[in-house]
Amino acid sequence: MTSALSASTARRTEQLNELARLALADFHHILAVPLHERPNSEWPMWLRAKIRASAYILSAKLRVDEASLRHRVSGLLAGFLAVFL
């Protein structure tokens, strides 16, 4: 039973990683093409898409940076406690 659960979890993790890769590729496509290369009539749609994609990417980046900082700070605190205690 445990083996089946871990295989299922691994499969879902792989699917999630693939979906994340596809989403990042879509965000890259939205953000990489300059607005002036799009048809003028589509500018409002692409501008909204660029703003939303940027917000999602920056939000994810912020969460990753915060988690990394927390991890580093907890490691430093543990080191200081080991030295001073």
N, C-alpha and C positions, 0 to 999 in steps of 0.2 A: 504494500500500500504506500509506504514512504517513497519507494522508488518511482511509483507512478505519479505521486505528487511532485517530486522533484523534477521529473521529466516534463510534467505539465507546466511547472513554474519556469523551467528553462526555456520551453517553447514560447511561453507568453513573454518572457524577458526578451527573447530574440525578436519576436513580433514587435514589441514596443520599441526596441532599438531601431528596427527597420522603419517603423512609422516616424520616429524622431528624425532619422536621416532624411526621409522624404520631405518632412515638414521643413527642415532646415534648407534643403535644396530649393523648395518652393519659396521660402523667405529670401534666399539668396537671389533667385530669379526676379522676385519683385523689387528688391532693393538695388540690385546691380545695374539694371537698365535705367539710364537717365530718363527723366520725365519727358524731355524734349524729343526723345526718340519714339515716343508713343503718339498715336493720333490725337490731335487737339481735342476732339470730342470725348476722348477717354481720360483726359487728364484728371478730372475730379475723382473718378473711380480709382485710378492708379495712385493718386495722392492719398486718398483714404487708406488704400491697401498698404502703401509705404509707411504711413503713420502707425497703423495697427501692427504691422510686422515689426517695426522698430520698437514699439512698446513691448511686445511679447519677448523679443530678443533681449532687450535691456533689462526687463524684469527677471528673466531667467538668469542672465549674467549676474545681476545683483544678488540673487539667492545663492548662486554658486560661490561668489566672492565672500558673502557673509558666512557661509558654512566653512569655507577655507580659513577665514580669519578666526572664527570661533575655535576651529581645530588647532590652529597655531597658538592661539592664546592659551588654550587649556594645556597644551604641551609646555609652554613657557611657565605657566603657573605651577605645573607639577615639578618642573625643574627647579624653580625658586624654592618651593616647599622642601624639596629633597636637600637643597643646599642649606637652608636656614633652620631646618628642624632636626 
